[in-house]
Amino acid sequence: MSLLDRLLLKEIAAGRPALYSTDPFEKPDFYRRWFLPLRYALARRYLKHKEALLAFYRLSGKPPLSGELFFADLYHELGGKQLKTNTFWGGSTIDRGGKTYFIPALTIFDLLWQKKIIWPLFLLFLIISAFFLHHTLIARSLDAVFAHELVNFCDLAHKESGLNETKAHLALEKKASSELKAQLEETETLLKLTKERILKPFATSEKIYWAMEAFLRAIENHAEGAKVTELGYNLNNELENSGIGYYVDNKSFSAPCLTMLPLPLETRRELAKSLTATSDHPLKKLCHTTMVIPYRVAARSVYTYDKRSYPLQYLYRIDRLPIAEGALGLTVHGAYGAQIYEERIRAYILEVILPLLSADGASILNQLGGMSYPYTDDLLAKVYEEWLTKQLGAKEDLVKLFELFNNWQKVRADNDLIGERKILGAGHRLGTLEQKETPKTVDLTLLKPLEDILAKCTAYHELTHLINKDAGLPPLQDALLKAIPAPYRRVAHDELTAYLTGMIYTTESIPVMLPHLAAFGLNQTRNGGEAEHYTARIIFATLADFMGTEEAEGNTKENKPLADDQTIITTLERFLLLTPNEQGQFLQQCYLKLFGEKVRIIKAPTKIIL
């Protein structure tokens, strides 16, 4: 029974429908207690049923002899049932012409259409809709500010700097250029307007407004990188305190002012040659410029250690600048907590893990280590395949993942982001997949379980850096500290605790993170130039000692503080063949031997999704 018919049954039960004349049920005004649009619907519905009955009477030649019989026919036309008693669901009965009719009770949904109820509800709906619309418009406005306006502001500031340097150079040469003057005025105007657009959404939030204004002023005045970075941290802290889910990272560069001139490259080269003999020329001094990389805060979480709270932000990049970032997470002094870069984690899966399963893919050992290890690459491909299958849950999902990877490569190639590689369609262990039409976009949700594992490992890694700042570094053996060059000693010590803690707390990440660490140890270009190089070599030397790698290779056990390349490769190969439980135990023993204490107990939080 429809809503209108239920309401009409209730109405006609209290009245007397007329067969051969107009009755009140045909007029909208009769239904005044109902919501205005519903009144007309009820009147039209009644007329429809009445006309249907009259047409039936004309065709059959058997009109009802009394109003009670017409009521009975109308009652059945509306879907009612003649009953002698009430039903479980409630309602009422009426007697007409010696018969008892059941009138069903109106439901809560039916009663909502009464004008005393529907109008307040409608008003509440408008208020809630306006609230969400307001927040949607604010979100779009903030997206535009951080993803576009901030980036554009930096570009204009850089251009203005180059134009001013050109103007100063021409003045020095006693030359003038009306075109240069017009360009400079236009750029300054655009810079001012862009700054106003950036600040406008924060007009009601004084702290954020002035933090953003100071940040923009430093960029506009080409302050040194340290100053811009400090103001960026202040801005991020204010955004966090206000619950606004955005984060800014700045990259500041210093270069000879000559390189910033808006002139063709050949012209700048000729000008540089002419200035070679002049040591104090203004164009030879250093100029500063800044580029801002904006992020949206996808989630926040707070971990606990020793009754102290340590916040983390999970960030997703929203600009389209052609700048590639490498770190999966970052902890910076002065910044709010630690940052986990989710788009970099996704890129790591797509660019480091999945290519190894392709026909000509190189492992991270080759990409970062700079050397070819065919047997290790084959083993690593098998380990990755097993790891992916386990995390995704089924072999079929691995095939889907590889198809996703193919499509992603095609989309990137079609968008001219990278040149198309020979990976497409040829599976290293999955066979050749059918070539399909390149999609316009690729659904990467299948990567979510893999991203969560690496994000968790990265989170514990970065948390360890935060905890080390407060609680201090756990003591490391003197022989190991002395094996690290002094400039990298503190950072390598810090990274040593962070890498081990991350893998111990997320043993499911070991098949990915340990080869990643091995690549740092094998990279000859980083030998003596990166703290992670020494971190990796210490970890693999300690693992080799536990696993007896040296004896297995026929060498004398020497307890070297730093593993060499062959020890790293051999230990990695043997370690990856262990069960996850054995891997976790070896890493805990490694931590205990290096620092003389067990890994610190960190309480995991509930992740807050924004």
HUTAPE-V244343 format. One record per helix or strand. SS is the DSSP state (~ for helix, > for strand). FROM is the first residue (numbers start at 0). TO is the last residue. Records with the same first field share a line. If there is no record, write none. Layout:
SS=FROM-TO + FROM-TO
This chain:
~=2-12 + 23-25 + 27-30 + 35-59 + 66-76 + 107-110 + 114-171 + 177-199 + 205-219 + 224-240 + 256-259 + 264-273 + 281-283 + 341-356 + 363-366 + 373-391 + 394-413 + 444-470 + 477-482 + 485-504 + 506-521 + 523-525 + 530-546 + 548-551 + 564-575 + 579-594
>=33-33 + 81-81 + 90-95 + 98-103 + 113-113 + 245-255 + 285-304 + 307-316 + 328-330 + 337-340 + 357-357 + 425-426 + 430-431 + 602-602 + 607-608
